[in-house]
Amino acid sequence: MEKTGTCKICNINLWAETDNKPSVFPCGIADCPYESPELQAQIDYEHERSPTGSGLAQALEMLS
């Protein structure tokens, strides 16, 4: 992919292949120039974390 710039709000990469927009949505950052408030309202953060924790945290706990 060809990087064409970065978002002025969050510095995420913009790409030529996605019409000079980010390729990952939604970011959920207020005033994002690439997302509407309606799109951001659809973000579901309820399942943001695993109920069993991260694999890295579990591995580190086992090593200590």
OpenMM code with the backbone's topology and positions (N, CA, C; nanometers):
from openmm import Vec3, app, unit

residues = "MET GLU LYS THR GLY THR CYS LYS ILE CYS ASN ILE ASN LEU TRP ALA GLU THR ASP ASN LYS PRO SER VAL PHE PRO CYS GLY ILE ALA ASP CYS PRO TYR GLU SER PRO GLU LEU GLN ALA GLN ILE ASP TYR GLU HIS GLU ARG SER PRO THR GLY SER GLY LEU ALA GLN ALA LEU GLU MET LEU SER".split()
positions = [
    Vec3(0.0840, -0.1183, 0.0000),
    Vec3(0.0000, 0.0000, 0.0000),
    Vec3(0.0883, 0.1244, 0.0000),
    Vec3(0.0354, 0.2303, -0.0553),
    Vec3(0.1110, 0.3555, -0.0644),
    Vec3(0.0545, 0.4587, 0.0339),
    Vec3(0.1370, 0.4958, 0.1314),
    Vec3(0.0965, 0.5957, 0.2300),
    Vec3(0.0928, 0.7340, 0.1641),
    Vec3(-0.0177, 0.8072, 0.1872),
    Vec3(-0.0318, 0.9401, 0.1273),
    Vec3(-0.0310, 1.0521, 0.2304),
    Vec3(-0.0325, 1.0177, 0.3580),
    Vec3(-0.0300, 1.1197, 0.4625),
    Vec3(-0.0769, 1.0615, 0.5939),
    Vec3(-0.1082, 1.1495, 0.6893),
    Vec3(-0.1604, 1.1074, 0.8188),
    Vec3(-0.2772, 1.1970, 0.8579),
    Vec3(-0.3667, 1.1431, 0.9386),
    Vec3(-0.4824, 1.2185, 0.9878),
    Vec3(-0.4336, 1.3333, 1.0754),
    Vec3(-0.4915, 1.4512, 1.0581),
    Vec3(-0.4498, 1.5676, 1.1370),
    Vec3(-0.4957, 1.5588, 1.2823),
    Vec3(-0.5891, 1.4691, 1.3129),
    Vec3(-0.6397, 1.4543, 1.4499),
    Vec3(-0.5630, 1.3466, 1.5270),
    Vec3(-0.5485, 1.2270, 1.4681),
    Vec3(-0.4904, 1.1155, 1.5443),
    Vec3(-0.3620, 1.0587, 1.4836),
    Vec3(-0.3178, 1.1115, 1.3706),
    Vec3(-0.1947, 1.0677, 1.3042),
    Vec3(-0.2014, 0.9280, 1.2448),
    Vec3(-0.3207, 0.8699, 1.2292),
    Vec3(-0.3322, 0.7397, 1.1636),
    Vec3(-0.2959, 0.7570, 1.0163),
    Vec3(-0.2361, 0.6547, 0.9563),
    Vec3(-0.1936, 0.6627, 0.8172),
    Vec3(-0.3117, 0.6703, 0.7212),
    Vec3(-0.2953, 0.7494, 0.6154),
    Vec3(-0.3904, 0.7576, 0.5054),
    Vec3(-0.3270, 0.6855, 0.3867),
    Vec3(-0.4091, 0.6215, 0.3036),
    Vec3(-0.3568, 0.5361, 0.1973),
    Vec3(-0.4176, 0.5694, 0.0619),
    Vec3(-0.3364, 0.5625, -0.0426),
    Vec3(-0.3829, 0.5869, -0.1790),
    Vec3(-0.4917, 0.4881, -0.2175),
    Vec3(-0.4776, 0.3627, -0.1749),
    Vec3(-0.5720, 0.2573, -0.2121),
    Vec3(-0.7100, 0.2748, -0.1501),
    Vec3(-0.7203, 0.3559, -0.0461),
    Vec3(-0.8506, 0.3814, 0.0177),
    Vec3(-0.8927, 0.5264, -0.0026),
    Vec3(-0.8557, 0.5825, -0.1185),
    Vec3(-0.8947, 0.7187, -0.1564),
    Vec3(-0.8429, 0.8226, -0.0578),
    Vec3(-0.7170, 0.8057, -0.0143),
    Vec3(-0.6512, 0.8974, 0.0787),
    Vec3(-0.7232, 0.9081, 0.2132),
    Vec3(-0.7771, 0.7961, 0.2584),
    Vec3(-0.8433, 0.7866, 0.3882),
    Vec3(-0.7786, 0.6719, 0.4657),
    Vec3(-0.8041, 0.6636, 0.5961),
    Vec3(-0.7525, 0.5488, 0.6723),
    Vec3(-0.8144, 0.4192, 0.6220),
    Vec3(-0.7464, 0.3091, 0.6401),
    Vec3(-0.8015, 0.1806, 0.5982),
    Vec3(-0.8702, 0.1078, 0.7121),
    Vec3(-0.8600, 0.1587, 0.8339),
    Vec3(-0.9220, 0.0966, 0.9509),
    Vec3(-1.0207, 0.1955, 1.0109),
    Vec3(-1.1453, 0.1525, 1.0246),
    Vec3(-1.2486, 0.2360, 1.0854),
    Vec3(-1.3252, 0.1532, 1.1851),
    Vec3(-1.3959, 0.2095, 1.2741),
    Vec3(-1.3888, 0.3483, 1.3173),
    Vec3(-1.2850, 0.3664, 1.4257),
    Vec3(-1.2310, 0.4863, 1.4369),
    Vec3(-1.1331, 0.5133, 1.5432),
    Vec3(-1.2026, 0.5668, 1.6681),
    Vec3(-1.3151, 0.6369, 1.6491),
    Vec3(-1.3922, 0.6855, 1.7628),
    Vec3(-1.3389, 0.8109, 1.8272),
    Vec3(-1.2402, 0.8741, 1.7679),
    Vec3(-1.1840, 0.9968, 1.8234),
    Vec3(-1.2738, 1.1146, 1.7875),
    Vec3(-1.3031, 1.1980, 1.8853),
    Vec3(-1.3901, 1.3138, 1.8631),
    Vec3(-1.3352, 1.4012, 1.7512),
    Vec3(-1.4240, 1.4545, 1.6686),
    Vec3(-1.3889, 1.5439, 1.5573),
    Vec3(-1.3093, 1.4750, 1.4475),
    Vec3(-1.3181, 1.3426, 1.4355),
    Vec3(-1.2497, 1.2717, 1.3274),
    Vec3(-1.3035, 1.3218, 1.1939),
    Vec3(-1.2167, 1.3662, 1.1021),
    Vec3(-1.2635, 1.4172, 0.9741),
    Vec3(-1.3118, 1.3076, 0.8794),
    Vec3(-1.2930, 1.1806, 0.9143),
    Vec3(-1.3299, 1.0704, 0.8261),
    Vec3(-1.4512, 0.9927, 0.8755),
    Vec3(-1.5011, 1.0244, 0.9948),
    Vec3(-1.6153, 0.9529, 1.0518),
    Vec3(-1.7255, 1.0501, 1.0891),
    Vec3(-1.8472, 1.0074, 1.0668),
    Vec3(-1.9620, 1.0876, 1.1085),
    Vec3(-1.9948, 1.0556, 1.2543),
    Vec3(-2.0627, 1.1457, 1.3230),
    Vec3(-2.1053, 1.1148, 1.4603),
    Vec3(-2.1936, 0.9897, 1.4656),
    Vec3(-2.2711, 0.9656, 1.3599),
    Vec3(-2.3571, 0.8467, 1.3549),
    Vec3(-2.2737, 0.7184, 1.3503),
    Vec3(-2.1661, 0.7201, 1.2722),
    Vec3(-2.0779, 0.6038, 1.2649),
    Vec3(-2.0106, 0.5795, 1.3993),
    Vec3(-1.9649, 0.6857, 1.4635),
    Vec3(-1.8994, 0.6709, 1.5933),
    Vec3(-1.9967, 0.6212, 1.6997),
    Vec3(-2.1242, 0.6572, 1.6882),
    Vec3(-2.2235, 0.6129, 1.7864),
    Vec3(-2.2477, 0.4626, 1.7773),
    Vec3(-2.2106, 0.4008, 1.6659),
    Vec3(-2.2292, 0.2569, 1.6477),
    Vec3(-2.1167, 0.1740, 1.7070),
    Vec3(-2.0108, 0.2382, 1.7541),
    Vec3(-1.8969, 0.1659, 1.8104),
    Vec3(-1.9399, 0.0980, 1.9397),
    Vec3(-1.9093, -0.0294, 1.9516),
    Vec3(-1.9453, -0.1064, 2.0702),
    Vec3(-1.8183, -0.1372, 2.1486),
    Vec3(-1.7949, -0.0640, 2.2559),
    Vec3(-1.6753, -0.0845, 2.3365),
    Vec3(-1.6959, -0.1880, 2.4469),
    Vec3(-1.8163, -0.2428, 2.4554),
    Vec3(-1.8459, -0.3361, 2.5630),
    Vec3(-1.7538, -0.4581, 2.5606),
    Vec3(-1.7179, -0.5058, 2.4431),
    Vec3(-1.6361, -0.6262, 2.4318),
    Vec3(-1.4934, -0.5925, 2.3915),
    Vec3(-1.4456, -0.4786, 2.4387),
    Vec3(-1.3122, -0.4335, 2.4014),
    Vec3(-1.2030, -0.5235, 2.4574),
    Vec3(-1.2279, -0.5839, 2.5726),
    Vec3(-1.1258, -0.6675, 2.6364),
    Vec3(-1.1768, -0.8104, 2.6521),
    Vec3(-1.0845, -0.9012, 2.6483),
    Vec3(-1.1179, -1.0414, 2.6656),
    Vec3(-1.1595, -1.0670, 2.8106),
    Vec3(-1.2620, -1.1483, 2.8333),
    Vec3(-1.3017, -1.1791, 2.9717),
    Vec3(-1.1967, -1.2617, 3.0451),
    Vec3(-1.1036, -1.3229, 2.9723),
    Vec3(-0.9998, -1.4046, 3.0360),
    Vec3(-0.8670, -1.3319, 3.0465),
    Vec3(-0.8593, -1.2071, 3.0007),
    Vec3(-0.7346, -1.1314, 3.0074),
    Vec3(-0.6499, -1.1523, 2.8833),
    Vec3(-0.5383, -1.0839, 2.8770),
    Vec3(-0.4525, -1.0954, 2.7593),
    Vec3(-0.3603, -1.2155, 2.7721),
    Vec3(-0.3275, -1.2736, 2.6574),
    Vec3(-0.2352, -1.3873, 2.6568),
    Vec3(-0.0985, -1.3497, 2.7090),
    Vec3(-0.0537, -1.2273, 2.6756),
    Vec3(0.0764, -1.1814, 2.7227),
    Vec3(0.0772, -1.1685, 2.8746),
    Vec3(-0.0291, -1.1127, 2.9307),
    Vec3(-0.0357, -1.0968, 3.0766),
    Vec3(-0.0361, -1.2340, 3.1454),
    Vec3(-0.1089, -1.3296, 3.0855),
    Vec3(-0.1110, -1.4634, 3.1433),
    Vec3(0.0256, -1.5294, 3.1369),
    Vec3(0.0953, -1.5123, 3.0248),
    Vec3(0.2286, -1.5727, 3.0112),
    Vec3(0.3260, -1.5106, 3.1115),
    Vec3(0.3208, -1.3801, 3.1270),
    Vec3(0.4098, -1.3130, 3.2229),
    Vec3(0.3804, -1.3560, 3.3651),
    Vec3(0.2522, -1.3761, 3.3963),
    Vec3(0.2156, -1.4212, 3.5303),
    Vec3(0.2692, -1.5615, 3.5562),
    Vec3(0.2645, -1.6457, 3.4550),
    Vec3(0.3132, -1.7839, 3.4700),
    Vec3(0.4652, -1.7858, 3.4895),
    Vec3(0.5360, -1.6895, 3.4297),
    Vec3(0.6814, -1.6858, 3.4395),
    Vec3(0.7298, -1.6299, 3.5731),
    Vec3(0.6469, -1.5551, 3.6414),
    Vec3(0.6923, -1.4943, 3.7668),
    Vec3(0.6628, -1.5781, 3.8872),
] * unit.nanometer
topology = app.Topology()
chain = topology.addChain("A")
for resn in residues:
    res = topology.addResidue(resn, chain)
    for name in ("N", "CA", "C"):
        topology.addAtom(name, app.Element.getBySymbol(name[0]), res)
